[in-house]
């Protein structure tokens, strides 16, 4: 239990120091891990930053095309005051004919002190679903919920790369004392099937 709170505190402190650009990259990495069929195996267009990784105008900040003028979008904000204002803007942009239509939406609110209620997340999910987005394609990870998600083992590489948090190997232990030398292991390298 103590390891969990140490990890939570480490994630929270790292999120406080994260630049807007790094938070956006964290959101993109998370989307690819959480939804590999939607984000990992398709071309991810990053328009929210330039080649020098400086943020710039463009909406959504990153996306995967899913049809004519239709995308699965990825957005992130570090706004300390209100993550809801960012969502409000995104709902308005998604309704505007000058912007892409959303087939999916992945949002990260990176300020760790925000603790939205289940009701708030449900209401925002409803607003995006009203735009014609399937509810299963809407993900809103804000503050404490983001920290909880980042604790999962599948995000260990993101925690290392984006947050600078080292991995702990306390979950592993030596099962058999001694060196790993066993003549029977040779069957794997000499298998006639070409392993």
Long-range contacts (C-beta under 8 A, 24 or more apart in sequence): 3-168, 3-170, 4-151, 7-151, 7-165, 7-168, 8-147, 8-151, 10-163, 10-165, 11-112, 11-147, 11-150, 11-151, 11-159, 11-163, 11-165, 12-112, 12-147, 13-112, 14-159, 14-163, 14-164, 14-165, 15-110, 15-111, 15-112, 15-146, 15-147, 15-163, 16-111, 16-112, 18-78, 18-110, 18-162, 18-163, 19-78, 20-55, 20-76, 20-77, 20-78, 21-49, 21-53, 21-54, 21-55, 22-162, 23-76, 23-77, 23-78, 23-108, 23-110, 24-48, 24-49, 24-55, 24-61, 24-62, 24-74, 24-76, 25-53, 25-162, 26-76, 26-108, 26-110, 26-158, 26-162, 26-163, 27-62, 27-74, 27-75, 27-76, 27-106, 27-107, 27-108, 27-110, 28-62, 28-74, 29-158, 29-161, 29-162, 30-106, 30-108, 30-141, 30-149, 30-150, 30-155, 30-158, 31-74, 31-106, 31-139, 33-154, 33-155, 33-158, 34-106, 34-139, 34-149, 35-104, 35-106, 35-139, 38-64, 38-72, 38-104, 38-137, 39-64, 39-72, 39-74, 39-106, 45-71, 59-90, 59-93, 59-99, 59-100, 60-90, 60-100, 60-102, 60-105, 63-100, 66-103, 66-104, 67-103, 69-100, 69-101, 70-100, 70-101, 70-102, 70-103, 71-100, 71-101, 71-102, 71-103, 71-104, 72-102, 72-103, 72-104, 72-105, 72-106, 72-137, 73-100, 73-102, 73-104, 73-105, 73-106, 74-106, 74-107, 75-105, 75-106, 75-107, 75-108, 76-107, 76-108, 76-109, 76-110, 77-108, 77-109, 77-110, 78-110, 78-111, 79-109, 79-111, 80-111, 80-113, 83-109, 83-111, 83-114, 83-116, 83-142, 83-143, 84-120, 84-124, 87-124, 87-127, 87-140, 91-127, 91-128, 91-131, 94-128, 94-131, 95-131, 101-131, 101-132, 102-128, 102-131, 102-133, 103-133, 103-134, 103-137, 104-133, 104-134, 104-137, 104-138, 105-133, 105-137, 105-138, 105-139, 106-139, 107-139, 107-140, 107-141, 107-142, 108-141, 108-142, 108-146, 109-140, 109-141, 109-142, 109-143, 109-146, 110-143, 110-146, 111-143, 112-143, 112-144, 112-146, 112-147, 113-143, 114-142, 114-143, 114-144, 115-143, 115-144, 116-140, 116-142, 116-143, 116-144, 116-145, 121-145
